Amino acid sequence: MKYFQVAQGVWGMRLLVVNIYMIANRRGIGKGWVLVDTGLKGSAKKIIAMAEALFGPGTRPSAIVLTHGHFDHAGSLPELLKYWNVPVYAHKLELPYLTGKSSYPPADPEVGGGFMSLISWIWPTSPINIRRNIREIDMLDGIPELPEWKIIHTPGHTPGHISLYLPLNTTLIAGDAFTTTQAESAFHMFTYRKKVSGPPRYITTDWIAAAKSVRKLAALQPRIAATGHGVVMRGKELSTALNFLANRFERIAVPQSGRYVGHGAISDENGVRYIPPYKGTLKRTAAIAITATVLSFLLVRKAGKMWA
């Protein structure tokens, strides 16, 4: 069981290309522990094994918190809820995608940056339905099961994206508000090569909001940052790189062109209301699809060997 410590009472585990986290409340502050995000579909057994290694056989979280509902962050949630019938917290603007009301806007394979962008057209964007367990986060009072943690609305990557921040030791769990690897590159994603970057370009649908969110998080001056994709970063290395990203976000994070550049998707509490028209050509789209299909087959074979 390969997991890593983020900070006192916080652990993470890498599940292929995405991270999940477990937070234990300090003694006397709150009861039990909380799971943050659930990884890709099929990850439930690994998550349960990690939990039992940390907290003992038969353990269950007091709650599950989703930074957002994309398939790589909520993929194993339906399966986990069969084991753990616990509340699941998400921002109100994320609820349509977790209660079957609305699909996310489609990914944009034309944003560039690498192979992960090319194959992003295959990423599932349809909703799941966990209506019985879902709870809307109270943004004033936070999450009862995590009394010391602040919940910060960090939209852009998705409308209801949130980050978690512990003022006590300035630990930040940022989800995909920013990453510590280059999410568009398969090489970076599978090797977890360190690089503070913006949210994954191919599935971020509001770049103006994304820029504001990164600047909001940089202003907190976290000493520890754990992200959805990439390695944990700390201290001066983190602050220097995160401030650089915040100050030059439009230049280094926003793609030069793409479906959501210039005009983002529009969503509300009922889900997606407007999706900008696709800007690519049919010929280019076909070339991307053929190339991505061949490369994804090779990548899946290699990943399967790594995952076995």
Buried (B, 14 or more C-beta within 10 A) or exposed (E): EEBBEBBEBBBBBBBBBBBBBBBBBEEEEBEBBBBBBBBBBEBBEBBBEBBBBBBEEEBBBBBBBBBBBBBBBBBBBBBBBEEBEBBBBBBBBBBBBBBBBBBBBBBBBBBBBBBBBBBBBEBBBEBBEBEEBBBBBEEEEBBEBBEBBBBBBBBBBBBBBBBBBBEEEBBBBBBBBBBBBBBBBBEBBBEBBBBBBBBBBBBBBBBBBBBBBBBBBBEBEBBBBBBBBBBBBBEEEBBEBBBEBBEEBEEEBBBEEBBBBEBBBBBEEEBBEEBBEEBBEEEEBEEBBEBBEEBBEEBEEEBEEEEE
